[in-house]
Amino acid sequence: MKKSHLLITSLLLAFLMVSPVSHGQLFKWVDEQGNVHYGDSPPDNAKLKRITGKVSSYTSVSVEDFEYDPANITERKQTKSVVMYSTSWCGYCKKAALHFRKNNIPFTEYDIEKSEKAAKEYKNLNGRGVPIILIGDQRMNGFSASSFDRIYYDKS
């Protein structure tokens, strides 16, 4: 029994050593109808954007003080207004937007991959993930309905 395990292990190791390692690339493209696609082999005529992995979704929520600077961030009409920097593929961004709509919370959403201005503001915020949600003088990195509600309704 031990010899068969040794033989199988040896064969697996030999296979792994001689098998080629491939490093795939991930691309994002938009078709003629405006639909966004992701894949490792886009069509030849597609306008490509290579995904670099510099932006990811926040997996945990953090809240910090935020000082509004009109030189860096789009002017907000109210100090309590909600602004979200997001991407189209971010599940947490979608959850946040759904929560805002469901609770009749007015918000402005900026997609950092579709708007150069939003990308610049995101960079000025030292963004490392999405969503970034600004609520008055608070900044939320990531999204949690309970954390958001605590901040938003305390500002009322």
C-alpha positions in Angstrom: 0.0 0.0 0.0 2.8 2.4 0.8 4.5 1.7 -2.5 1.3 2.7 -4.4 1.0 6.0 -2.5 4.7 6.7 -3.1 4.2 6.0 -6.8 1.2 8.2 -7.1 2.9 11.0 -5.2 6.0 10.7 -7.4 3.9 10.8 -10.6 2.0 13.9 -9.4 5.2 15.7 -8.5 6.7 14.8 -11.9 3.6 16.1 -13.7 3.6 19.3 -11.7 7.3 19.9 -12.5 7.0 19.4 -16.2 3.6 21.1 -16.7 3.8 24.7 -18.0 2.7 27.4 -15.7 0.5 30.0 -17.3 0.0 33.5 -16.1 -3.4 34.7 -17.3 -4.5 38.2 -17.8 -7.9 39.6 -17.1 -9.5 42.2 -19.4 -12.6 44.3 -19.3 -14.3 45.5 -22.5 -17.5 47.2 -23.6 -19.4 45.8 -26.6 -21.3 47.9 -29.2 -24.5 47.8 -27.1 -22.6 49.2 -24.1 -22.5 45.9 -22.1 -19.5 45.4 -20.0 -17.7 42.0 -20.3 -14.7 40.4 -18.4 -12.5 37.6 -19.7 -9.1 36.4 -20.5 -9.5 36.5 -24.3 -11.5 39.5 -25.6 -12.6 39.9 -29.2 -10.1 41.5 -31.5 -12.1 44.7 -32.2 -12.9 45.4 -28.5 -11.8 48.5 -26.7 -9.8 46.9 -23.9 -9.0 47.9 -20.4 -6.6 45.6 -18.7 -7.5 45.0 -15.1 -4.5 45.8 -13.0 -5.8 44.7 -9.6 -5.1 48.1 -8.0 -8.7 48.5 -6.9 -10.6 45.9 -4.9 -13.6 45.7 -2.7 -13.2 46.5 0.9 -13.9 43.3 2.9 -14.3 45.0 6.2 -15.7 48.3 7.1 -13.8 51.2 8.6 -15.1 54.7 9.5 -13.0 57.7 9.9 -13.3 61.5 10.0 -13.4 63.2 6.6 -12.6 66.8 5.9 -14.2 68.1 2.8 -11.8 69.9 0.5 -13.5 71.4 -2.6 -10.1 71.4 -4.4 -10.1 67.6 -4.3 -13.7 66.5 -4.2 -16.8 67.4 -6.2 -18.8 70.1 -4.4 -21.6 68.7 -2.3 -24.9 70.5 -2.0 -25.5 69.5 1.7 -23.1 68.6 4.4 -25.2 65.5 5.1 -25.3 64.3 1.5 -24.1 60.8 0.7 -21.5 60.3 -2.0 -20.3 56.9 -3.0 -17.2 56.1 -5.2 -17.8 52.7 -6.7 -17.3 50.3 -9.7 -19.8 48.4 -11.7 -18.5 45.0 -10.6 -18.4 45.6 -6.8 -21.0 43.6 -4.9 -20.7 45.9 -1.8 -21.3 48.9 -3.9 -24.5 47.3 -5.3 -25.6 46.4 -1.7 -25.0 50.0 -0.6 -26.9 51.5 -3.5 -29.8 49.1 -2.9 -29.9 50.0 0.8 -29.9 53.8 -0.1 -32.8 53.4 -2.6 -34.8 51.1 -0.4 -34.6 53.6 2.5 -35.1 56.7 0.3 -31.7 58.0 1.1 -30.5 60.5 -1.6 -27.0 59.7 -2.8 -24.7 60.5 -5.7 -22.7 57.6 -7.1 -19.4 58.0 -9.1 -18.0 55.1 -11.0 -14.2 55.4 -10.8 -13.8 53.3 -13.9 -16.2 55.2 -16.1 -15.4 58.8 -15.1 -12.0 60.4 -15.2 -13.1 63.0 -12.7 -14.3 60.3 -10.3 -11.0 58.4 -10.7 -9.1 61.6 -9.9 -11.2 62.3 -6.8 -10.8 58.6 -5.7 -7.1 59.0 -6.1 -7.2 62.3 -4.1 -9.0 60.3 -1.3 -6.1 57.8 -1.3 -8.6 55.1 -2.3 -7.5 51.5 -2.0 -10.8 49.8 -2.4 -14.5 50.4 -3.1 -16.9 51.5 -2.0 -15.8 54.7 -0.4 -18.9 56.4 1.1 -18.8 60.0 2.3 -21.5 61.0 4.8 -21.1 64.5 6.1 -17.7 64.6 7.9 -17.4 60.8 8.0 -15.8 58.5 5.5 -16.8 54.8 5.3 -14.5 52.4 3.6 -16.6 49.4 2.6 -20.3 49.0 3.4 -22.3 47.7 6.3 -26.0 48.7 6.6 -25.8 48.9 10.4 -22.6 51.0 10.4 -24.0 53.3 7.7 -27.3 53.8 9.4 -25.6 54.6 12.7 -23.6 57.4 11.0 -26.3 58.6 8.7 -29.2 58.8 11.2 -27.0 60.2 14.0 -26.2 63.1 11.7 -30.0 64.0 11.5 
